[in-house]
C-alpha cells in the first residue's frame, strides 16, 4: 500500500540533502509532488527521478526563497498546480559559521530571511486554504540547534528556535480545524548544509564539517521523517548520539549549557 497515494506534497529545498531524499520517499509512496529549490537544473533531475520512482506527477517550481516579497505569489502558483496542497514541507534552509561578535548583520538577516521568514510567509499563504478544506499538514525542518544555543550559530540557532515557537503556536491554534504540524529536528545529517553555510562575512564555508560527515545519511533521515509525517507525529528527532543533548536540555538545562560550551561546532 502506498501511504501517500495521490496526496499533494510541496517540498522546499528539494534539490539536495534531506529535501531530495524525502522527495524520493514520498514518490515511492505515490505522492504528487511540487518541488522547490534555487537550482533549476538540479531540481529537474530530482523531478525526473521522482517520476521513475512512482510519483504520478512531479512539478518543478524553482525559486530563490530570499525574495520574500514574491513568496505569496510562489505559494499561489504551488497551490494552483494541482488545485490544493495536502502537505507543505518547509525544509529549505541555510546555516552559518561565525561568532556573534564577528558575524555581519547582513549574514544574520539573510539566515533569518531564508530559515524563518520564508517558511512563515509560505505557511501564512497556504494555511487559510488548508483550513478552508478542513485538513492539511505542515512539516518544518528545524534543528537540534533550535533546542539549545550552539557556538558559531547565532543566526541559525535563532531562526530555528523561532520556528519552534511559530509552528507550535500554529498547531495550538488550528488543531481543532483539522491541521496537523510535524516538527523535524535533525542533528547531524550528511548533507551539504555546512558547505553552503555562511561565514562571518557572508562567504560560503566551503567544506563539510567533521561532525556532519559522521552523521546519518539523508536516506536514513528521510525514512524516519516520512514515517513521522504519515503518523502525524508532533515532533521527530533525526540523528545519532548527538540527540541526547535535546533530552539533557529538557531535564538538566544547566548541564546542557556546560556541554554546549565544550562541543566542537565544526
Phi, psi and omega in degrees: 000129176275118191289337182238034184304118178066009172287140180267119183238123176254121182242127173263156184066040191266003185272350181198174172059221182298319181299314179297313183296321179290327176301317179294321179291319177295323178299316179297335180265011171086015181285151168269129193244141167241122188239128182238137173195169181287321188270104185296322182292316177295322181296320180296324178295321178294318178303314181298318180292323178300319179294322180290336180273353176124000177293125178301324177211146175213123186240128176280140177222073184294144182191149173266107186291352175283349175277076189299325184289351179251005185288329178295321176295322176299316179297321176300315179298318180296314181298320183284347180302314178238004179090351176190172174224127178274320183225124173254117180251099175281093185249333186301144178188167178223144182255187189209148176223100180177146179290160179300319181295318188272337187289127180294145180298332177298323178292315179299316178299316182296316179297316179295322179299310185284317188275332182243301187294323178299310176300324179296314181296315179297319179296316180295333178283324185270326187303313180301328179287324174296316178300320179299329178274347180082012179196160178156156180227133177251127179238139182218137174271115174260233179183157172299335175290352173270359178257338176201155179294147187220136183302143178068018183230035188303315181285315182298312180297322178298314181297318182288324172300316181297323179299320177302311182298317182294308186285332172292325175294315178303315180296318179298324183280330192241002182304317181289352178256015174089010181263135176240147181236132174239118179262119179264122183242090179279148166267244181263121179233142184283075178239180179271012187300324178286329178296321182267001179300148180268131175278182189304331182258005179098352177288152179289142179299318170079008179208155177275127179293150182301318179298320179297316182298334181267008183278185176289160178281157175302326180294319177295319178297316182298321180301315181290321182294311183295324176296319179293322178297317179300320181276358181055042178292147180291322183209146175223126176266135186233121179156205181236226187298335182296340181292343178299335179298328179296322180283324175297318179298322182292318188256340180213074187299328180293322176294319179300321179296320179293318180293321180300326180291340186256345182289135176291122183278000183246000000 
